[in-house]
Amino acid sequence: MNPTISTLPDYLHDDILLNPEKRVFPPFDPERLLGTVFSPTEGCRVCVLVDFDEPAELIKDFAFLGKDGYPVQKNAHRYFYQNLQNGTMNALGMSGGEMYAFRCTHGSNLDLEDDVWDTNGKHLSLDRDIYPAYDLILCISTFSATAPLTAKCREYGFRGATLHGLNDIILRSGLAVDYHEVSADAERLRMALTKSDSIEIDFALEDGRVLTAWLGLGGQEAQKSHGLCHGKTPDIANLPAGEVYFVPNDARGQFPMKYEDGTLGVLDVENRCIIRSTLIDGNQATIDAHNARLKDDPMTGTLGELGFGTQVLPVSGADIQDEKVLGTCHLATGRDDHLGGDILPSMFKKHGNSTHDDILFAPHKTPNFNISQVRMKRGSQEEILIENFRPSRYLMNALAAGR
């Protein structure tokens, strides 16, 4: 870190970088958020989408509000639907504000079924009744719908945002920030990384081994998720935003994986694809199940994204925010068509396999191993990007540039 950089805002100083939970955020303000993200909003028709396993039953007369559970959907109702109805829509010159429910996909970025229900219990069609009728669509769901909505917005011409896994920490931090600042920081880091030839990531395991994953990027332009969805161009903002990402065109080496049940494995990568998993600790059956999936449908192991967080945010417990934290990085397997990649849902053996699944490397998420170093090569230039989950001087200098 470079302590002499005086041009950085408070949230990029060492005391906050080391303790992001100490960062002070303004109160969540839906009018400020939507007005910033979607300028202009005047004349736009807006709606809110949520998901349930039994959407027809639970959305009718807002029945889910009287039942246990459904925290994401209740947050959607309280912080977005109600605020839209109670003044936010009028303040931003918008109309509509209806809420609809679709059937939960149970997979990250799986295509949505066309069925949708309104709060009167009426059965409608997303393609016929929702996508063509709204200018702004807010999808607040259990699983990410960024990929399918990106495809639909290009077809029907709407803008929107996906906010899956919405919880109280995200509302108080990742959605309370100034997205003009988020966008500017993301662009500074995008310029620092763009046209990289390759990235290498070293993972230090508890047993003393160091695994290295190499990702070939071919000098491509870096992309950014920065939270601004301006103008009339069809687009989907993934909120909270704050990320620079690439679609790898090659990959090899090894990296560790922590599965949902806590099992740890080493993944071997060749030609951009995970080819096998080997147990480090935990449940061998978990490893066997992953290997069987890779054998049955090899596309599930294709690496479709390399991403770097650009924000200083507290841990939320939801990857949608935690992968945006500066000093972390993530890989993703599966479809990447929404990122400009070439992995399409049609290339998978069955629909349920065509997910886009992030693998986040962060201290709270993967305490069993450390990212000891991330390195970039760009022509003759070689730079360290991250060491021990902390941004390098090179990245901090980039964040200071132009302030």
ZIUR-V214296 format. One line per field, one symbol per residue. ss: DSSP state (~ for helix, > for strand, _ for the rest). psi: psi as a letter, one per 30 degrees, with the letter a starting at -180 (. if undefined). burial: + if it has 16 or more other C-alpha atoms within 10 Angstrom, else -. A space follows every 10 residues. Layout:
BEGIN
ss = ???
psi = ???
burial = ???
END
This chain:
BEGIN
ss = _________~ ~~_~~~~~_~ ~~_______~ ~~~~~~~___ ____>>>>>> >>__~~~~~~ ~~~~~~____ ~~~~~~~~~~ ~~~~~~~~~~ ~___>>>>>> >>>_______ ____>>>>__ __>>>~~~~~ _____>>>>_ _____~~~~~ ~~~~~~__>> >>_____~~~ ~~______~~ ~~~~~~~~~~ ~~~____>>> >>>>>____> >>>>>>____ __>>>_____ ____>>>>__ __>>>>___> >>>>>>>>__ ___>>>>>>> __>>>>>>>> >__~~~~~~~ ~~~~~~_~~~ ~>>>>>>>>_ >_______~~ ~~__>>__>> >>>>__~~~_ ____~~~___ ~~~__>>>>> >_______>> >>>>>>>>__ >>>>>>>__> >_~~~~~~~~ ___
psi = kjffjffkle fgleeeefif ffkkllkkje eeeeeeegkl fkfkkklkkl kleieeeffk gheffgllah eeeeeeeefd eeeefgfeee eggllcglkl klkkfhkjgk kklfklklff gkkakeeefd effkekkjjj lelkgeeefe eeeeefglla kkhlgkleee efdfgfljfe eeeeeeeeee efflgkelkk kkjjlfgflj kkkkkkfggl kklkjffkil agkklkkjkk aikklljkfl klblllkjlf gfkklkkkkk hgkkflkkke kbjeeeeeee eeeeeeifff gkkfkklklf ljllkffkfe effgkkflll lklakgffgg agjlefflel effhljjkjk jlefeifflk jekkkkkjbf kkkkekkhgk kleeeeeeff kg.
burial = -------+-- +++--++--+ --+----+++ ++++++++-+ +--+++++++ ++--++++++ -+-++----- +++++++--+ ++++---++- -+-+++++++ +++++-++++ ++---++++- +--+-++--+ +-++++++++ ++++++++++ +++--+++++ +++++++-++ +++++++++- -+++++++++ -+++++++++ +++++----+ +++++++--+ ++++++++++ ---+++++++ ++++++++++ +++++++++- --+++++++- -+++++++++ -----++--+ +-++---+++ ++++++++++ ++++++--++ ++++++++++ +++++++++- --+-+-++-- --++++++++ +++--+--++ ++++++++-- --++++++++ ++++++++++ ---
END
